Amino acid sequence: MMKRAVIFLFLSLVLLILALLLFTRKTDEADNSPQLLSSRNISEIMEIAIINQYDSYSVYQEGGGFAIADLPMDYVNAEYLLLLLDEASRVEYLEQVFRSEKPVAESSLAAFGLDQPAGSALIHFTPGDSLHLLFGGMERVSRGQYFMVKGDNAVYLMDHSRVVRFLQPLKRFINLEIVPVRSFPSPLSTIKYLHLSGRAFPKPIIISEVRANNEADMRESLGFGATTHIIKSPHLHKIDQKEAMEVFESLTGLLNIEVLDYNCDDAVLAQYGFDDPLVKAEYIYDKGDGSDPARIVLKAVLYQGDYILVRDDQRIVHRIEKKAFLVTSYEKLAARWFLAPFITDVRSIEISSGGRSYRFELSGEDNRSLDVTLNGARLDINLFRKFYTLLVSASNDGQLIQPDLSSKTGAAGQAAMPVLAVSFYYRDPLKEPDSMSFSPGSLRRHYVTVNGITEFTCLERYAQVLETALLAIAKGEDFRTDW
């Protein structure tokens, strides 16, 4: 019995301690909860006159809403403005830290940074009364902000997060978002058309989406196999998907680091260098949220070591991070592979190599029923598939040949006879044949001419391995494909 009584007393003591702890915690939470110095509806605010180390401006009612100084309202950060209005209508404080029965001496205010306030906000309400807030320094432990009401002899502590808008530069109220985020999971689905120009590009680059429901698009891209986009200018190429994804990604959800300037006229924009931009990106952007695709124009320049940018005719100068669309190039955007049509799209292939001519004829309704002959003799289909993989593996080394891209005749050395020539003929009767030829270059490389245009080189090893494979397949023998 005695043992039960001891256990009961012990449990009672534990419960009492827990109750005290819970009561203490609730009391602390209640003590730390914000208290209201003033509470009004946002609609009662007529004007907020703000002065801080950066600017002096007003927020005021206009046309049933609120305007902020001379900022273009279409581009104001609505969330920041709403927070400011809430903070002006509901003045909260964490605690009162000082009160005097008589006017506070300047020496006493200095302890709170209120002898020379960091900023002030004079708030006018509809009934005709007003509230004048003065903001001081930051309290070291809580990181709260000291403030007082002008004419009152008390100092309060406010959560710093409710002071930020009063003390920030006016231009911080301009939206951080330059281009909205996309809803599509892949950036390749968002950019339907892209035109890159400016001093960063010797020739403008035009990239277009390959639309699956458009016969002309599909026919134009037959020589490249599977691709979502093609480069249409300066010359036709399959897009390098990795580079395209990075560039397209950088053109969606674009945010600024800060706003440098706004309401700029043409003369001011020219002073920044936007009359001759480093990069001009014009594109059709589909967010993927059901809204109509938007045409966006971005102009970017280097200014004092940073990239700055303007969008459309907004006349707002943004400082941005270095993005992929600012540092891309034609040779990066073009896929490395010269020609790589699907095997089922090809009707015949003509190859000239080592002084010999080879003609492959392909037949069959689909990939399963594919059949092929070489110069009239039937080939083992598996051996041919291996050869075809080698044939379409021809790729460039990523370096453009000089002279520039306007050359239609090719670089020096194109007068020499090709050591290898390949032509693809298609089952689609409206599709023109595609051809590529390889001529002697330098440093163990061949100049490669695709449909009459010479821009890149390829390791000469490719032509050597392909010639060996041609000799082997003609005999029905196996061959190597690595080059």
Sequence and secondary structure as in RCSB ss.txt:
>XXXX:A:sequence
MMKRAVIFLFLSLVLLILALLLFTRKTDEADNSPQLLSSRNISEIMEIAIINQYDSYSVYQEGGGFAIADLPMDY
VNAEYLLLLLDEASRVEYLEQVFRSEKPVAESSLAAFGLDQPAGSALIHFTPGDSLHLLFGGMERVSRGQYFMVK
GDNAVYLMDHSRVVRFLQPLKRFINLEIVPVRSFPSPLSTIKYLHLSGRAFPKPIIISEVRANNEADMRESLGFG
ATTHIIKSPHLHKIDQKEAMEVFESLTGLLNIEVLDYNCDDAVLAQYGFDDPLVKAEYIYDKGDGSDPARIVLKA
VLYQGDYILVRDDQRIVHRIEKKAFLVTSYEKLAARWFLAPFITDVRSIEISSGGRSYRFELSGEDNRSLDVTLN
GARLDINLFRKFYTLLVSASNDGQLIQPDLSSKTGAAGQAAMPVLAVSFYYRDPLKEPDSMSFSPGSLRRHYVTV
NGITEFTCLERYAQVLETALLAIAKGEDFRTDW
>XXXX:A:secstr
 HHHHHHHHHHHHHHHHHHHHHHHHHHHHHHHS EEEEE  GGGEEEEEEEESS EEEEEEETTEEEETT  GGG
B HHHHHHHHHHHHEEEESEEEEE SS   HHHHHTTT SS SEEEEEEETTS EEEEEEEEE TTT  EEEEET
T  EEEEE GGGTHHHHS GGGGB SBSS   SSSSGGGTEEEEEEESTT SS EEEEE  TT HHHHHHTGGG 
S SEEEEESS EEB HHHHHHHHHHTSS B SEEEE S  HHHHHHHTTTS SEEEEEEE  SSSS  EEEEEEE
EEETTEEEEEETT   EEEE   HHHH  HHHHB SBS    GGGEEEEEEEETTEEEEEEEE SSSTT EEEET
TEE  HHHHHHHHHHHTT B  S   SS TT SS STTTTS  SEEEEEEESSTTS  EEEEEEE SSSEEEEEE
TTEEEEEEETHHHHHHHHHHHHHHTT       
